[in-house]
């Protein structure tokens, strides 16, 4: 299985270490505000052939950690460290046990 970029984000109702933008239903991630490492990985996903980025929402209260969708990078802005996404596709799968943060993980296309 090829390695895919998986972005780990806090549940919208939990404390937010970085500001993330969700749609009104809190089901679709519209953008993340992130650190330089993740920003660079998202930039490479855009520059390297328009690759999918998988979104994993962390556990919060009764909500288990889940890979909730995949997106395409639409607009990275290094001045604000914000990455906007587009072309959301909904998923609902358990995360890889080997995965522990925003990084590359084994994930099917």
N, C-alpha and C positions, 0 to 999 in steps of 0.2 A: 504494500500500500504506500502511496506517495505521502510525503510530509506536507501538511497544510498549516497555514498560519491560523492560530486560534487565539482570539482576544478574550481575556477574562475580565468581566465587568461585574460590579456590585449590583445586587437586586435593586430596582428603583426605589423601594421602600426602606432600604438599609442606608447606613452612613456612607457617603460618597467620598472616597479619597481623591477622586478626580470628577469633574463635572461631565456627565454624560447626558446626551439628549435622547429622549424616548418619544415615540408617538403618543397621542392622547390615551391610548389603551395600555401603555407601558409594556407592549408586546414586541415592538420593533425598535431597534436601535438606529437612531438617525446620525449621531456623531459621538465621538469620544474626545476627551481632552486627556492627553497622555504624557509620558516621558519621552526622552529622545530615542531610546532603544526601540520602543514600540512604534513611535512615529516613523523611524527609519524602516522598520519591517513593513509597515503599511505602504510607505512610499515605494519600496521594492516590489510589493505585490502589484501596485499600479504600473510601475515602469517595466516589470518583468513579464508582461504578457497578460495583464488584466486578470490576475488570479483571484479566486474566491478567498474571503476571510471569514472564518467561522466564529460565531459569537457564543461564548459560554457564560451564562449567568450564574453567579456564585450562590451557594446555599444561603437562605435567610428564613428564619422561623420555620414554618412547616414546608417551605418550598425547597426541594432538593436542587442541587447543582445540575444544570442541564445545558446541553448545546441547543440553543433555541432558534438558530437560523444561520444563514450565510449571506454575505453582502459583497458588493464590489466597492473598492475605494473610489470615491467620486472626486474629492477635493481635499488634499492635505494642505494645511496652512502652518508653516513652521513658526511664524511670528506668534501665534496663539497656541501652538502645539495641539491644534484641533484637527481631527480627521473626520470628514463627512462621508457618509456611505449612501449607496443607492442599490437598486435592484434586489431588495430583500426577498429571500426565500425562507419560509418557515421550516424549522426542524423541531424535533422533540426527541432527543436521544441522550442517553447517559454519557458523560464525558469519559475519555480514555483514562484508565487508572494511572498511566505513566505521565499524565499531564498535570502540571502543578502551577501553571501561570501562563501569561501571554507569551507564547512561544510557538514553535512548530511541533506538531504532533501527528501521529499516524491517523488519517481520517479518510474515508472513502470519498470519491468524487460524487 
